[in-house]
Amino acid sequence: MKAMGTDPRILSLAAEVAISPEQNVPVILLKLKEIINNTPFGSSELKKVKQDIYCYDLIRYCLLVLSQDCSRIQGGWTTISQLTQILSHCCVGLEPGEDAEEFYNELLPSAAENFLVLGRQLQTCFINAAKGEEKDALLHFFEIVTDSLFWLLGGHVQLIQNGKKKDILIDSHCRVTH
């Protein structure tokens, strides 16, 4: 593990996000995937990378992007589904430190809610899609979003305590897969 300083890749990415026009931020955030994937799973280095991502508000930026109108996001559902993967992987195993209350009470529930909303939007698009290829792509994106949600819920089971969210999740998954 490196010294306790901020990972330079995260520092550089946070600076790029800060100075970039809003429409470029989603694609810039996709660079987090490479950083996470190139850091050994379960390592102390990965824990530090996740903490740096959190400390520089990149998780919050991901949440903001996921709450935007999908048609306005460069790369559309491809970008959005990848950001759900990034967000869930950053949140699972993250030790938020002194900001734990905000992380557990605000950020995590917001992430789960965003994933459910995205799943519903994909479900609606799937139902309204005319072409087989388009339906296949939408189903693929739906699977990525639900896998991301399941990963998040698996790492933070306290999120399942809300019965309404459970019902929405089960109902959405059943409707799209049948």
C-alpha positions in Angstrom: 0.0 0.0 0.0 1.2 3.5 -0.8 1.7 6.2 1.8 -1.4 7.6 3.4 -1.6 10.4 0.8 -4.3 10.5 -1.8 -4.0 8.2 -4.8 -2.7 10.4 -7.6 -5.2 8.8 -10.1 -8.1 9.8 -7.9 -6.7 13.3 -7.4 -6.2 13.7 -11.1 -9.7 12.4 -11.8 -11.3 14.7 -9.2 -9.5 17.7 -10.7 -10.7 16.7 -14.2 -14.3 16.4 -13.0 -14.1 19.8 -11.2 -13.0 21.7 -14.3 -15.0 19.9 -16.9 -18.3 20.9 -18.4 -21.2 19.1 -16.8 -22.0 17.1 -20.0 -18.5 15.5 -19.9 -18.6 14.4 -16.3 -20.3 11.0 -16.8 -17.7 9.8 -19.3 -14.9 11.1 -17.1 -16.3 9.2 -14.1 -16.1 5.9 -16.1 -12.3 6.1 -15.6 -13.0 5.0 -12.0 -13.8 1.5 -13.4 -10.2 1.1 -14.7 -8.8 2.4 -11.4 -10.9 -0.1 -9.4 -10.3 -3.0 -11.7 -6.5 -2.4 -11.7 -6.4 -2.5 -7.9 -6.1 -5.9 -6.3 -9.5 -7.1 -5.0 -9.7 -7.2 -1.2 -6.4 -5.4 -0.8 -5.7 -2.5 1.6 -4.9 -0.5 -1.5 -8.4 -0.9 -2.8 -9.8 0.2 0.6 -7.7 3.3 0.3 -8.8 3.9 -3.3 -12.5 3.7 -2.2 -11.9 6.1 0.6 -10.2 8.6 -1.7 -13.0 8.2 -4.2 -15.5 9.0 -1.4 -13.4 11.8 0.2 -13.2 13.6 -3.2 -17.0 13.3 -3.6 -16.7 11.2 -6.8 -19.4 8.8 -5.4 -21.7 11.8 -5.0 -20.9 12.9 -8.5 -21.9 9.4 -9.7 -25.2 9.7 -7.8 -25.9 13.1 -9.4 -25.3 11.7 -12.8 -27.6 8.7 -12.2 -30.4 11.0 -11.1 -30.3 13.0 -14.4 -32.4 12.5 -17.4 -30.9 9.4 -19.1 -31.4 10.9 -22.6 -29.0 13.7 -21.7 -26.1 11.5 -20.7 -23.4 10.9 -23.2 -23.3 7.2 -24.0 -26.9 6.7 -22.7 -27.7 3.5 -21.0 -24.2 2.1 -21.6 -22.7 4.9 -19.5 -25.4 4.8 -16.9 -25.2 1.0 -16.4 -21.4 1.2 -16.0 -21.8 4.0 -13.4 -24.1 1.8 -11.4 -21.4 -0.8 -11.3 -18.8 1.7 -10.3 -21.0 3.1 -7.6 -21.9 -0.2 -6.1 -18.3 -1.4 -6.1 -17.1 1.8 -4.5 -19.8 1.6 -1.7 -19.3 -2.1 -0.8 -16.3 -2.4 1.5 -15.9 1.4 1.9 -15.0 2.5 5.4 -16.4 6.1 5.4 -14.6 7.1 8.6 -16.0 10.3 10.3 -18.7 10.7 7.7 -20.3 7.3 8.4 -23.7 8.7 9.4 -24.1 10.6 6.1 -22.8 7.6 4.2 -25.2 5.1 5.8 -28.2 7.3 6.2 -28.1 9.4 3.0 -25.8 8.2 0.4 -26.5 4.5 0.5 -30.3 4.8 0.5 -30.0 7.3 -2.3 -27.9 4.9 -4.4 -30.4 2.1 -3.8 -33.3 4.3 -4.7 -31.5 5.5 -7.9 -30.9 1.9 -8.9 -34.6 1.1 -8.4 -35.7 4.1 -10.4 -33.2 3.3 -13.2 -34.6 -0.3 -13.2 -38.1 1.0 -13.6 -37.1 3.3 -16.4 -35.4 0.4 -18.2 -38.4 -1.7 -17.7 -40.6 1.0 -19.3 -38.2 1.4 -22.2 -38.1 -2.4 -22.6 -41.9 -2.7 -22.7 -42.2 0.1 -25.3 -39.3 -1.0 -27.5 -40.3 -2.4 -30.9 -37.1 -4.1 -32.1 -35.7 -7.3 -30.8 -32.1 -5.9 -30.8 -33.2 -2.9 -28.8 -35.0 -5.1 -26.3 -31.9 -7.3 -26.0 -29.8 -4.2 -25.3 -32.2 -2.9 -22.7 -32.4 -6.2 -21.0 -28.6 -6.3 -20.8 -28.6 -2.9 -19.2 -31.4 -3.9 -16.8 -29.3 -6.9 -15.8 -26.3 -4.7 -15.1 -28.3 -2.3 -13.0 -30.0 -5.0 -11.0 -26.7 -6.8 -10.5 -25.2 -3.5 -9.2 -28.2 -3.2 -6.9 -27.8 -6.7 -5.6 -24.1 -6.1 -5.0 -24.9 -3.0 -3.1 -27.6 -4.7 -1.0 -25.3 -7.7 -0.4 -22.7 -5.4 1.1 -25.2 -3.3 3.0 -28.1 -5.6 4.0 -29.6 -2.8 6.2 -30.9 -1.2 3.0 -33.4 -4.1 2.6 -35.2 -3.1 5.8 -37.6 -0.9 3.8 -40.4 -3.3 2.6 -41.5 -1.0 -0.2 -38.1 -1.2 -1.8 -38.1 -5.0 -1.6 -41.5 -5.2 -3.3 -40.4 -2.8 -6.1 -37.2 -4.8 -6.6 -39.0 -8.2 -6.8 -41.8 -6.8 -9.0 -39.5 -5.1 -11.4 -37.2 -8.1 -11.8 -40.1 -10.5 -12.4 -41.8 -8.2 -15.0 -38.7 -7.7 -17.2 -37.4 -11.3 -17.1 -40.7 -12.9 -18.0 
